[in-house]
Every structure is written in C-alpha cells, then in structure tokens.
Amino acid sequence: MLLKRIIPCLDTARGRVVKGTHFQQLRDQGDPVALARTYSDDGADELTFLDIDATPQGRATLVALVERTAHEVFIPLTVGGGIHDVDEIRILLRAGADKVSIQTAAVQRPELITEGARAFGSQCIVVAIDAKRVSGKGWMVFTHGGRIPAELDAVGWAIEAQRRGAGEILLTSIDADGTRAGYDLELTRAVVDAVQIPVIASGGAGHPKDLVAVLTEGKADAALAASIFHSGAFPIPQTKAYLADHGIPVRR
Amino acid sequence: MIALIDYGAGNLRSVQNALARLDATCTIASTPEDLTDARAIIFPGVGAAAPAMARLRDRGLDQAVAAAIRNGVPFLGICLGMQLLFEWSAEDGAACLGIVPGTVERMKTQKKLPHVGWNTLEHVRPHRVLEGMEGEAFYFVHSYVVVPRYAAVAAAETIHGVPFVSAIARQGLVGVQFHPERSGTAGLRLLENFLRFADGEAAA
C-alpha cells in the first residue's frame, strides 16, 4: 500500500537554516545538511528546502547546498524558492534535487509548468499554491510569500497546474500557517477532490493529531511541517508512531 | 569497475552519490566501449521511453547493453532502466530493447497516478540482490509498469490499488521499478547487495 509521506521543510538563506531549530544532538543547528541528515536518519520520507534568499549570490549558495545534501542524504529532496525559469530548474536538478517547487513564477507565467514538465518530466515539477480564504470567493491564490493576491481561484489553479503537467501540488493555507492550530482541512480536501495528482498539505501543524486529520479528513497524500519538527516537540519517530497508532500507513 | 550508463535520461548523480556512500567507484559509460570492461552495470533512468530509446540507439548503447546482459554481466536496471529492457512500451508506443519478454503498460488502477511515494515489496522471490527486502518500503515515481510475459521473471510485487511487478530477476539481471538511490537505508542496502552480488559473480 502507498504510504502517507511526512516531509520536514527547512527554510534556508545563504546556505543556512533560518528558522530556529532545537536539536541538541546537532553541533551546528544552522547547517541544513546536518539537519537534513538527522531528519533522514529519523525516518523523514522526503525533505523540502525553501530558499528565501532569491539574490544571485543566494542562488549559487543554494546550488552548492543542494550538492552537499545530495552527497549525504538518500531520500527525495524538493527545492523551492524564487525559481523562475527552466535553466534554474535544470541547475537545481543537476545539483541533486529530485523535484523543484515553483510558485510565484508559475502564476506569472503558467507556461513554466509546461516547459519544466516537458524538459524534465512531471515527476519533478511541484507547483506550490499559497491559498487564503476570501469571503464570498472561496480560496484565492496569493504570491510573493502570501502578500500579493493573484486573482486566481485556488482550486481552479490546482486543476490548471495539473493540466499543464505538474506532478504534485504543495498546498499551503495562509490562514493556518504559523497558527499551530491544525491544517485547513476543508481547503485541502477541496483541492484533493479536484485533482488526480498527489497533494502535499502544508501550514498549521502543531501536533501529530493535526497530521492525522489532514491525512484522513483532509485526504492529503503527504503532510509537510516545519516547526513541530524543528522545535523538537514532536520528533519524526514519535510523530510516525502516533500516526501508525491512528491507523495511518507510514514507513517505520 | 561498475559502469553507470549515461544516455542523457535523468539524474545519474543520485546513483553515483549512493555508490560513493558505499565506497564503490563507478565509471560513467556513454559509449559501447565504456561497457566492455565493466564487471557490473547499472542502468538508471527517469523520463519517457521513446526519447530514451532514441538516445540509446544514437550512442550504440542498445546493442552494447544487450550484449552485456547476454554475457551475464551483473546488471541492475532502475525505473525506466528496467522498463526499457522489455519489448515495447505503451508510453509513446516505443519499441524497447526486447531483452525481457513482455511489455510496459500504464498501470490500471483506481488509485492516483503517478504512483508517487513510499510503498512496500511483497512476495519477494529469493535472489541475492533482493535479500532482506520483503516488506521494506522504497520510493516510487511512475505511471507505467512492466508486464512480463513469463511470471517467473517477476521477483517482487507492490500494491497500488492493484498488484504490479516492482522487481524482476533473471540470473545476473535485476530490475527494480523503485529508486534504491532515493530510498534511504533500505535502498542503500539493496545497492550494497547488488555490489556484493557483482563481486561474487566476478569471483566465480
């Protein structure tokens, strides 16, 4: 049976992790490679690096970081943040990323999804959607880190992304993100029901029970989370044990 | 020396990195000559069948791969690298290498395609490369599956709504639908099994 995936997300900038992590066993808490290795050893099913520094220097550092990670970590790695053309996708995949996540650039120029899928295969193109509930309109897409409305319906955009060749959707609820009060189950389910490709739910995890909810009620194929893992509050093995106890098929 | 076939289809790097982790050195083989001295061959691959076959033929690697397998060189096909060993693929209707009787078909399942993520191996047949792999989870990314004409070549199955052949084995030839190079410790163990198997065959 296909197992539900648990994906820690690391925010990086200039080759460092930028959100605080609390792993006592790590000498260098800011080194994404060390953290990636720890998560991988702990049983994470994939890893996502989200680079928040889109400057040219930042990009070069990110590529070097991906290369270092690929030497040491043998689970799938998705890299996102400021990717806006096929050349950037190629460079990151060559460096050892398995997938790239594209967001704002895909909204601005949806052909990028098609071009990426045609050049490298749908399996490595993840379209990230940041969605926010807007009264009277349902869920709308926002770009630039949730600041700018794209005037796109989130569910419709997910369908369009799939049609253009996206291999997966990484769906973040702006409303839930950072609240630690649980994923937006309704949004997640609406997108899952609208597309055939896998949906990774993101935003709002505060407890393993939130992952259970989004993987069952929310029908997500995978759950991405950051702070519940980085804080050390719920390490991956305990989280997975909790999921397994609640009937979710996970890799142990 | 282990040869890693480079025909421009996908990322060799992750396989190379995994082999490096296992202290195995490999050469990148992009011509038939590069394969002549190989004591073992790994045939990776991601992407679509037709362009991959075209690139193999352009480089004369189609004949070289067939010859190496005929000569019993330990061989590991990964994902598309396993599928291309069959006769024909429904993906673009591509004629493939025809080394293993059977075809490659789109998976007939009610579940989501592509089949992406970790899934387990069931009914693993005895083979040194697959030793200890029963029930282990590996990372898959694909929509097409191999349909061997003779059941005996199937070495493991996996269930995604329906069962499909997730590994094949015939003497020195092993193929896996999943990506051992992306499957954490279980994947590294499988690659290590293959390296040890190749050493054993070379010594024999």
Chai-1 contact restraints between the chains, C-beta under 6 A:
chainA,res_idxA,chainB,res_idxB,connection_type,confidence,min_distance_angstrom,max_distance_angstrom,comment,restraint_id
A,M1,B,I159,contact,1.0,0.0,6.0,A-B,restraint_1
A,L2,B,G117,contact,1.0,0.0,6.0,A-B,restraint_2
A,L2,B,N119,contact,1.0,0.0,6.0,A-B,restraint_3
A,L2,B,H160,contact,1.0,0.0,6.0,A-B,restraint_4
A,L3,B,W118,contact,1.0,0.0,6.0,A-B,restraint_5
A,R5,B,G117,contact,1.0,0.0,6.0,A-B,restraint_6
A,D45,B,W118,contact,1.0,0.0,6.0,A-B,restraint_7
A,A70,B,N17,contact,1.0,0.0,6.0,A-B,restraint_8
A,H71,B,N17,contact,1.0,0.0,6.0,A-B,restraint_9
A,F74,B,A18,contact,1.0,0.0,6.0,A-B,restraint_10
A,F74,B,G184,contact,1.0,0.0,6.0,A-B,restraint_11
A,I75,B,G184,contact,1.0,0.0,6.0,A-B,restraint_12
A,P76,B,R182,contact,1.0,0.0,6.0,A-B,restraint_13
A,G96,B,R13,contact,1.0,0.0,6.0,A-B,restraint_14
A,G121,B,G47,contact,1.0,0.0,6.0,A-B,restraint_15
A,Q123,B,V141,contact,1.0,0.0,6.0,A-B,restraint_16
A,Q196,B,K112,contact,1.0,0.0,6.0,A-B,restraint_17
A,P198,B,V116,contact,1.0,0.0,6.0,A-B,restraint_18
A,R251,B,W118,contact,1.0,0.0,6.0,A-B,restraint_19
A,R251,B,A137,contact,1.0,0.0,6.0,A-B,restraint_20
